[in-house]
Amino acid sequence: MVASQNGDKVAYRKLLIECDKWLRRYYSNKIHYDALDELVQETLISLHKKRASFDPKRKFMPWLATIARYRWIDYLRKMYRKGETSIIEETIAAPEDDSVTSKLSLDALLEKLPEKQVEAIRLVKITGYSIAEASKKTGQSESAIKVNIHRGLKKMGSLFEAV
Amino acid sequence: MIDNLVDQMQPVKTIKKRHGLMMCLSALVALSIIVVMSFGMRQDMSSLQPSSALVLRSFVLLVLGFSAALAIFYSVHHPDPEDGKFLRFVRKSWKYTLLLSIAFPILAAMSLLTEPPTSYEHANNMLKFNTVIKSVSFITIGAMSLAFMMAFWAKKGLITNPQKASWLIGIASGGFAGAAYSLHCVSDTLVYNGSWFTVSILLTAILSRVILPHILRW
């Protein structure tokens, strides 16, 4: 990354290829398979635009994980606003969460939310149930499911810096 | 797509915290010069014998400004799980300063409640209504100018919570603009300081919260 910041195109290409692979693993069990390409591309574009924000004195993976997580939350918000739901398939390989990325992982964020919000986000946004199905499954009203998703995503955004 | 990104790639300079700090210090100096040139300096300041009320007011405003600005400077880089306790404290120090600063409006409100003004003249003596528009508008306009500069600088960094960053930028720039205006403001009463400086900083923070997330989002 340091070489890339200095304009080394060969190093930058290698870096992007490795990041592409890592991002595919990272997102693979977090979003619908069909959206994977789009989200990986958006994240790589963000990485490109934000490359001046990488501090060479700090580790690279937390930087990449921060960008990946921001894009993922942004993606969930967009999906929520569109009112779309997605059905996840039992997918691909599990992401290789090392000690650094696991500390910054989405699961770590979800752990900080109230149970009802986690339940609503997991069922609707990750597992792909409709609002009505999630309502039946949890016993929460449909409006409560919507409110809990909205509040949960908002809280996740605000917890972003605190992790 | 990777090919396109590689083609577009140019060398970049890493965003540095000290550049943000320099920008804030320069803006503080510029705002202070504008205040002195436009409205004049307090007499006790020009004779280098500032009153204790002025020193306390300026100190609180500057500490508020710097602590909120520091949180912004540190949020342009990604958090690292290995960050030490000191860095974590710096990132949160604005909360303690804000708590300290809230003492001013609370004391002002208590003062007004325990000794409510008996007439308009009395209230005017305490709150100096004739200077309100000048002080609030200068602090707000000066602070918002700095807030935009800070937002465009921070946009280059890795701001992951634009809403919180906007509040912080508003508080920081309000603190700095208030400190600059303090050089001119002759009113030293607790009620005046606790009211109009608070209103100005609050106004700046709200305006920043409304406007700046659009700039900071990426």
Interface residues (C-beta under 8 A of the other chain):
Chain A: S4 Q5 N6 G7 K9 Y12 R13 L16 I17 D20 Q41 L44 I45 S46 H48 K49 K50 R51 A52 S53 F54 D55 P56 R58 K59 P62 W63 T66 I67 R69 Y70 S99 V100 K103 L104 G157 S158 F160 E161 V163
Chain B: M1 I2 L5 V6 Q8 M9 Q10 P11 V12 K13 T14 I15 S75 V76 H77 H78 P79 D80 P81 E82 R91 K156 G157 L158 T160 N161 Q163 K164 W218
